[in-house]
Amino acid sequence: MTATRPTVAIAYHSGYGHTAVIAEAVARGAAEAGAEVLSIAVDSITDEQWAQLDAADAIVFGSPTYMGTASGAFHAFAEASSKRWFGDAWLDKVAAGFTNSASKSGDKAGTLGFFQTLAAQHGMNWVNLGLKPGWNSSTGSENDLNRLGFFAGAAASTPADGGADTVHKADIATAEHLGGRVTRHTATLLAGRAAVAV
């Protein structure tokens, strides 16, 4: 965990493979920006992986949106994280989030809001998407970054009857952007802490 190479952990659940594609894109963006990346599927998380989350500089939460919120598997992980809450294990880490659902909106804002609240309860520092909305004018395109117009995190829309290979390329690129943004913010935070310590 150094200021020059932050460790970014991606803690996610994927029901049918679509959200895993987005998680891979976040990881790719983070790695390209210089992070050491750990990808952790929360429905099979081990004690060793919990320890990796505790040691990471940033944690990016990810889940499909089911019935207006994160999946049951992710909620179980969030509830289990209360053990970390008691000991302030994630205090002042960087946090961000991403989600996917079949509908263009599909109440994805509810899932991102849940992630923000979870991060706030742990005392983490939330990083938003940092992109203007795409595809919202006559000259816009569905291939624009942030084509769905979310701000709190990366959002994707994938057909319910499509496989993981149908995740939209613009949503993948938006997730890559989020991974890079989280890495840069985390590196800046770590560098600042190091400077203050000196």
Disulfide bonds with the S-S distance in Angstrom:
none
